[in-house]
């Protein structure tokens, strides 16, 4: 592994339109190279190459520096790196890119890239791959013969690409802006196994996945600290005595990582049972709000329509109609010439909305146009006949629409004449009523009540198994105003409306009277969608089990992150749960992402069988307190610190996890005695 | 079932074909009941004729109510279609 070279081929030194403001500092670059012990770098600014600055950098540092450029291409970014000997020619070509990019979102096409740079095989090409903004796959295919590696933005994605034979060779670079304000240096570097660091050697090594890693010591380790400290790409356990710096080390790893998921000590333990239970239920409902929304989607449409139905108004319209009709009829003897004219008591034509016919035409059209189920449809219905059917229906629609428009025109005329006649006569005019609307509104009310009662029937509507727990969704009635209030964010009082809860239509009318209750919340207040977590035995979970569920949920959630860090889970959970559930889950997770666990518990630390161990130790050296980290693989006989001090693995592991050899021996004897 | 008839120069309505009331006695509840019969049963009515009804007040009331119920009768199949399809997706989903 002596030939491993640490490289960073993605460094910015010029502020462009794509960067936040920064001012390049050559001393900082020198310090960065020295502190991180880099063997080669490339200068890759956005769509530009500053040849004078590059020459200055090149003469100021003592490692190979390659000229490069980060090009906006087809909406993604591409690193293109050249031999230093080609600098002058390369700079001219780069200036052509600069002239074509005038805004941060501009980009050139792959065809333009080929025209500008000619023979691309001379260059090292690294597109943004598992990193935003990605070069689209179409462009990757076009450039495939010239691409040497793909840039990723986390160790997790690096390891994934390394393991996946279809992926490009991954590289992980700092992508940092070198300026005086840079406080700590990034640990985003790639290690390649090559002899002399030339562009061709780098290209050749990058194309061989066995020659790249995230540490000096092979593909299973990642360097996390500037001093070279490594952790596993899988599962690392940090052990150590109290106050030896375990949590401090975990915090440092969190700071040095991109997108970490950090489960802190005691963060999941319940403190106030009632409060935590409510909080838990709220989180549970929020996490399943999509399911609730989806489940109530059809009901929401019904409620939105019923809101517009006013049965009382229809009643009043009917009464007005009959009263005015009778009054008019009994005034018949006294009717003057205006009131006697036929149009005075003429009724308006009913106007139908043709919605049914529209839906029918859409359905036939669907049958004609559907591709997925074409064979089945054709087996039963002749497509030609369907076309004839739609033509006939559309003709019918044309006729009815013409009739409808005529009626509207006539109604306008009748209303106009009646209005003029009414002004001239003292006779009572007959009010209008649309009996069809009255009837259909009643039907709507009746079906709405029926559907609401169905929805209120206590029934399980979903269940899902998660890590030995079962999440159950139930629909049921609300049984108190408090429950009702939990379904809306509105602070309005629902007390009086709740008194009418048993009659859905009246309940809705009561809700309409409440100021501050948004109409969009109504549909959630008729029936309750309740979520429960049941334990392995099918009972509702206890406080402790809720914490266990939370921990497992948090660990599962870690898949969305790039590294998982857990601080002493044993302080909140019992050993059986940790061994049976947590350990298994962490082991599985560590197959696809780095997991770092702080512990002093043998169930977690030893039973989980980690890939790598970090042992923190507080040592007094020459009267000064020093915090050291000893590390090594689980099977190593010794663990080594960065300053090459060594401790015996068995001693520290047993000391931290079993309270030392003596205590371990006593416990073992006690168990043997009990067994005998 | 017959719900409107003209007899002896006057207009009548019935909700049960047994008791017949004069058309000018109709109130909101009875009109609602007639509406339900038209939509849910086989309703028949004597067509309006100004010659057959001597009472002028009956003429006006009978004509208006007859025309309204007649229009409704003509839309009976439309009502049934619309009613059957009303909230069908919701009913199918929540009745499971």
Contacts between the chains, C-beta under 8 A, distances in Angstrom:
chain1	res1	chain2	res2	distance
A	298	B	87	7.7
A	298	B	89	4.9
A	298	B	90	4.0
A	298	B	93	5.3
A	298	B	94	7.6
A	299	B	90	5.7
A	299	B	94	7.0
A	301	B	87	8.0
A	301	B	90	7.2
A	302	B	87	5.1
A	302	B	90	5.1
A	315	B	28	6.7
A	318	B	28	4.8
A	318	B	31	6.1
A	318	B	32	7.0
A	319	B	28	4.9
A	322	B	26	6.6
A	322	B	27	6.5
A	322	B	28	5.9
A	322	B	31	6.4
A	325	B	60	7.1
A	325	B	61	5.7
A	325	B	64	5.5
A	325	B	65	7.8
A	326	B	24	6.1
A	326	B	57	7.8
A	326	B	61	6.4
A	328	B	60	6.4
A	329	B	24	6.8
A	329	B	56	7.5
A	329	B	57	3.9
A	329	B	58	7.5
A	329	B	59	7.8
A	329	B	60	4.0
A	329	B	61	4.9
A	330	B	24	7.7
A	330	B	57	5.2
A	332	B	56	4.4
A	332	B	57	5.7
A	332	B	60	6.3
A	333	B	56	7.4
A	345	B	60	6.6
A	345	B	64	7.2
A	347	B	64	6.9
A	347	B	67	6.3
A	347	B	68	7.3
A	350	B	71	5.5
A	350	B	75	7.4
A	352	B	75	7.5
A	352	B	78	7.0
A	356	B	78	6.8
A	356	B	81	5.7
A	356	B	82	6.4
A	356	B	85	7.7
A	430	B	64	6.7
A	433	B	68	7.4
A	435	B	35	5.5
A	435	B	68	5.3
A	435	B	69	7.3
A	435	B	71	7.5
A	435	B	72	5.1
A	436	B	71	7.5
A	436	B	72	6.0
A	436	B	75	5.7
A	436	B	79	6.9
A	438	B	32	7.7
A	438	B	35	6.8
A	439	B	35	5.7
A	439	B	36	7.8
A	439	B	39	5.8
A	439	B	72	7.2
A	439	B	79	6.4
A	440	B	79	6.8
A	440	B	82	6.3
A	440	B	83	7.2
A	440	B	86	7.9
A	443	B	83	5.0
A	443	B	86	6.2
A	444	B	86	6.4
A	444	B	87	7.8
A	447	B	86	5.4
A	447	B	87	5.1
A	447	B	91	7.1
A	448	B	87	7.3
A	450	B	91	7.3
A	451	B	87	6.1
A	451	B	90	5.1
A	451	B	91	6.0
A	451	B	94	5.8
A	454	B	91	7.5
A	454	B	94	4.3
A	454	B	95	5.4
A	455	B	94	5.1
